[in-house]
Amino acid sequence: MFSSTTELRPLPEPAGPRIVAIVPCHNEAVSVTAVIRDLREAVPGVTVYVYDNNCTDSTAEMAERAGAIVRRERLKGKGNVVRRAFADIDADVYLLIDGDDTYDASRAGELVAALLEGPYDHVIGTRTGSAYRRGHAAGNRMFNLLVGSLFGMPVRDMLSGYRVLSRRFVKSFPAQSREFEIETELTVHAMNLRVPQVEVPVKFKERPEGSESKLRTVHDGSRILWLISELTRHERPLLYFGVISMVMAAAGLLLGIPVIAEFAETGAVPRLPTALLASSLMILALLMLVSGLVLDGLRRSRREATRLAYLALPALDDHGDESDEYRHHRVRAR
């Protein structure tokens, strides 16, 4: 028989936020063990998830031996891995790092501490050092300047794959990218929501001997430029269609002014095709401007809905106090 006076014991208070590390991998057997080891030493209690993205080497086996949880994503591309991981894993703090051991995983505790110290929703590990491939540093600076100008917030390393994110950031992030342009989407999402964020310098190292880079400079760069264009159309429609409208209007004026001047002098329009083209361009320019205005109103409503979804999730402070280890990392991060 059950007693009606059974004493209910309160659930224990959480010892601290639940922290997970997500490590996308495609043939990183040479380096993945070192990354996992450094993460576990730097972030006490972290759960490391290694995502096998169509590996043909022993990455999965090496990761399991090192103590990581291995999951598989068959859709090729880092963006597909991040999309899957953000959907499947529930945590308070998410650490995203590549499995090639080019980022200093031993600094992970300081990045986590920076997130908790703010508190912030987004911490970027900005790369320092001379390990960039030829042309990548200049390309990165160009993309930083372009995105900062378009979306109104300066950034030093928008292509960094070393980030720490809060749960409310991750669960409000749509993750539409398929490949390496996922970092650009993460950066623009943070800019659009205007979430509190900070950048922390970290060393960028050469790949370990025997490890091969998966980057394709022209291919990846073109995809990033295309994504920036798409995000501008999606998130800054008045700017996007306004520029197109101005170009069309300028072309229409250049073609139309001589026709109008000739008509004022002679009362005739001998260049009828030019007149039709000029008037068509002006009509299209007006339609583009109106489209931009309408889409900008819809964008505002969509952004407000995204902001409300972000605010519906609990902040980091609602998940209990930090452990002593993270207080120690806070002191080091300062």
C-alpha positions in Angstrom: 0.0 0.0 0.0 1.1 3.5 -0.7 1.4 6.0 2.1 -0.5 9.3 1.7 2.2 11.1 3.7 5.1 10.2 1.3 7.7 13.0 1.6 8.6 14.6 -1.7 12.3 15.4 -2.1 13.2 18.5 -4.1 15.2 18.0 -7.2 18.9 18.9 -6.9 19.9 22.3 -8.2 22.0 22.2 -11.4 25.7 22.4 -10.8 26.2 24.7 -13.8 25.2 25.1 -17.4 25.4 22.0 -19.7 28.1 22.6 -22.2 28.6 20.6 -25.4 31.2 20.8 -28.1 30.3 20.1 -31.7 33.2 19.0 -33.9 32.3 18.6 -37.6 34.8 16.2 -39.3 35.5 14.9 -42.8 38.6 12.6 -42.7 40.3 14.1 -39.7 41.7 10.9 -38.1 45.2 12.6 -37.8 43.9 15.5 -35.7 40.6 14.7 -34.0 42.1 13.0 -31.0 44.2 16.1 -30.1 41.1 18.3 -30.5 39.0 16.1 -28.2 41.7 15.8 -25.6 42.3 19.6 -25.5 38.6 20.3 -25.3 38.0 18.0 -22.3 41.0 19.4 -20.5 40.0 23.0 -21.1 36.3 22.7 -20.4 35.5 20.5 -17.4 32.4 18.3 -17.9 32.0 19.1 -21.6 30.3 16.6 -23.8 32.0 16.3 -27.1 30.0 15.4 -30.2 32.0 14.4 -33.3 30.0 14.4 -36.5 31.3 12.0 -39.1 30.5 13.7 -42.4 31.1 10.9 -44.9 34.5 10.1 -43.5 36.5 7.4 -45.4 39.2 7.1 -42.8 39.3 6.1 -39.1 38.0 9.5 -37.8 35.0 7.9 -36.0 37.0 5.2 -34.3 39.7 7.6 -33.1 37.0 9.9 -31.8 35.2 7.2 -29.9 38.5 6.1 -28.3 39.2 9.7 -27.2 35.8 9.7 -25.4 33.6 11.6 -27.8 30.1 10.7 -28.9 30.1 10.0 -32.6 27.2 10.8 -34.8 26.9 10.7 -38.6 25.5 13.1 -41.1 25.3 11.8 -44.6 24.5 15.1 -46.3 27.9 16.5 -47.3 28.9 19.9 -46.0 29.7 21.6 -42.8 26.5 23.6 -42.9 24.5 20.4 -43.0 26.4 19.1 -40.0 25.7 22.3 -38.0 22.1 22.3 -39.0 21.7 18.7 -37.8 23.6 19.2 -34.6 21.8 22.3 -33.5 18.5 20.5 -34.1 19.4 17.3 -32.2 21.5 18.5 -29.3 20.0 20.3 -26.3 22.3 22.2 -24.1 22.9 25.6 -22.4 26.2 26.4 -24.1 27.4 25.2 -27.5 31.0 25.2 -28.6 31.7 24.9 -32.3 35.2 24.0 -33.5 36.7 22.3 -36.5 38.3 18.9 -36.1 41.5 19.8 -38.0 43.4 21.1 -34.9 44.1 24.5 -36.5 42.2 26.3 -33.7 43.7 26.4 -30.2 41.2 24.1 -28.4 43.1 24.6 -25.2 41.6 28.2 -25.1 38.0 26.8 -25.2 37.5 27.3 -21.5 38.3 31.0 -21.8 35.8 31.4 -24.7 33.1 29.7 -22.6 34.0 31.9 -19.6 33.7 35.0 -21.8 30.2 33.9 -22.8 29.1 33.4 -19.2 30.9 36.5 -18.0 28.9 38.9 -20.3 26.6 37.2 -20.4 26.8 37.0 -24.2 25.0 34.9 -26.8 27.8 34.7 -29.3 31.6 34.6 -28.9 33.8 34.4 -31.9 37.4 33.1 -31.7 39.1 35.6 -34.0 42.2 34.0 -35.7 45.7 35.4 -35.2 48.9 34.0 -36.6 50.5 33.4 -40.0 48.9 30.1 -40.9 46.5 31.5 -43.4 46.7 30.1 -46.9 47.8 32.6 -49.6 45.0 35.1 -50.4 42.8 33.9 -47.5 43.7 36.7 -45.2 43.0 39.3 -47.8 39.7 37.6 -48.7 38.7 37.4 -45.1 39.3 41.1 -44.6 37.3 41.9 -47.7 34.3 39.8 -46.5 34.6 41.4 -43.0 34.4 44.9 -44.5 31.6 44.0 -46.9 29.3 42.3 -44.3 30.1 44.9 -41.7 29.1 47.6 -44.1 25.9 45.9 -45.3 24.6 44.8 -41.9 25.8 47.7 -39.8 28.1 45.9 -37.3 31.9 45.6 -37.5 33.4 42.1 -37.3 37.1 41.1 -37.4 36.8 37.4 -38.4 33.3 36.5 -39.8 34.7 33.2 -41.3 36.0 31.8 -38.0 34.9 28.3 -37.3 35.6 28.6 -33.6 32.6 29.9 -31.7 30.7 29.6 -28.5 26.9 30.1 -28.6 24.1 30.3 -26.1 21.0 28.0 -26.3 18.7 30.9 -27.2 21.0 31.8 -30.1 21.2 28.3 -31.4 17.5 27.5 -31.2 16.6 30.8 -33.0 19.1 30.2 -35.8 17.5 28.9 -39.1 20.7 27.2 -40.4 20.0 27.2 -44.2 23.6 27.0 -45.4 25.0 23.7 -46.7 28.8 24.1 -46.7 31.5 26.4 -45.3 29.3 29.5 -45.8 27.6 28.5 -42.5 30.0 30.9 -40.6 28.7 33.8 -42.7 25.1 32.9 -41.9 25.9 32.7 -38.1 27.6 36.1 -38.2 24.7 37.8 -40.1 22.1 36.1 -37.7 23.9 37.7 -34.8 24.0 41.1 -36.5 20.3 41.0 -37.4 19.2 40.0 -33.9 21.7 42.4 -32.4 22.6 39.9 -29.8 25.3 40.6 -27.2 28.5 39.3 -28.6 32.3 39.6 -28.2 35.4 38.5 -30.1 38.3 36.8 -28.4 41.7 36.4 -30.2 42.9 32.8 -30.5 45.9 31.3 -32.2 45.4 29.9 -35.7 47.8 27.0 -36.4 49.1 25.0 -39.3 47.4 21.7 -40.0 49.1 18.6 -38.5 51.4 16.8 -40.9 49.4 14.3 -43.0 46.2 16.3 -42.7 44.6 17.7 -45.8 42.6 20.9 -46.1 39.0 20.7 -47.4 38.8 24.3 -48.4 38.4 25.2 -52.1 39.3 28.9 -52.4 37.4 29.8 -55.5 34.4 27.5 -54.9 34.0 28.4 -51.2 34.6 32.1 -51.9 32.0 32.2 -54.6 29.4 30.5 -52.4 30.1 33.0 -49.6 29.6 35.9 -52.0 26.4 34.4 -53.3 25.1 33.9 -49.7 26.0 37.5 -48.8 23.9 38.6 -51.8 21.0 36.3 -50.8 21.1 37.5 -47.2 21.2 41.1 -48.3 18.1 40.5 -50.5 16.4 38.7 -47.6 17.5 40.9 -44.7 18.0 44.3 -46.4 15.5 44.3 -49.2 15.1 48.1 -49.4 18.9 48.4 -49.9 19.0 45.5 -52.3 16.1 46.5 -54.5 16.8 50.2 -54.0 20.3 49.8 -55.6 18.8 48.0 -58.5 16.1 50.7 -58.8 18.7 53.4 -58.9 20.8 51.7 -61.6 17.7 51.2 -63.8 16.6 54.8 -63.2 20.0 56.1 -64.1 20.1 54.0 -67.3 16.6 55.2 -68.2 17.6 58.8 -67.6 20.7 58.4 -69.7 18.7 57.0 -72.6 15.7 59.2 -72.1 17.1 62.7 -71.7 18.4 63.0 -75.3 15.0 61.7 -76.6 13.1 64.3 -74.4 15.5 67.1 -75.5 15.0 66.1 -79.2 11.2 66.0 -78.7 11.3 69.5 -77.1 13.2 70.9 -80.2 11.4 69.1 -83.0 8.1 67.9 -81.6 8.9 64.4 -82.9 10.3 61.2 -81.5 12.4 59.7 -84.3 14.1 57.2 -81.9 11.0 55.4 -80.8 12.8 52.1 -79.6 15.1 54.2 -77.4 12.1 56.0 -76.0 10.3 52.7 -75.2 13.4 51.3 -73.6 13.9 54.3 -71.4 10.3 54.4 -70.3 10.4 50.6 -69.6 13.5 51.1 -67.4 11.9 53.9 -65.4 8.8 51.7 -64.9 10.9 48.8 -63.7 12.9 51.1 -61.4 9.7 52.2 -59.8 8.5 48.6 -59.4 11.8 47.6 -57.8 11.5 50.5 -55.3 8.0 49.5 -54.4 9.0 45.8 -54.1 11.8 46.9 -51.7 9.4 48.9 -49.6 6.9 46.1 -49.3 9.5 43.4 -48.5 11.2 45.7 -46.0 7.9 45.9 -44.1 7.6 42.1 -44.2 11.2 41.8 -43.1 10.5 44.0 -40.1 7.6 41.8 -39.1 9.6 38.6 -39.6 12.5 40.0 -37.5 10.2 40.9 -34.7 8.9 37.4 -34.7 12.4 36.0 -34.6 13.3 38.3 -31.8 10.2 37.2 -29.8 11.2 33.5 -30.4 14.7 34.3 -29.2 13.3 36.0 -26.0 11.0 33.0 -25.3 14.1 30.9 -24.5 15.7 31.2 -21.1 18.8 33.2 -20.7 22.1 31.7 -19.4 21.5 33.1 -15.9 18.4 31.0 -15.5 20.4 27.7 -15.5 22.1 27.9 -12.2 25.4 29.1 -11.0 28.8 28.3 -12.5 31.1 25.8 -11.1 34.5 26.8 -9.6 36.3 25.7 -12.8 34.5 28.4 -14.8 35.1 31.0 -12.2 38.8 30.2 -12.6 38.5 30.5 -16.4 36.8 33.9 -15.9 39.8 35.1 -14.1 42.1 33.9 -16.8 39.9 35.4 -19.6 40.2 38.8 -17.9 
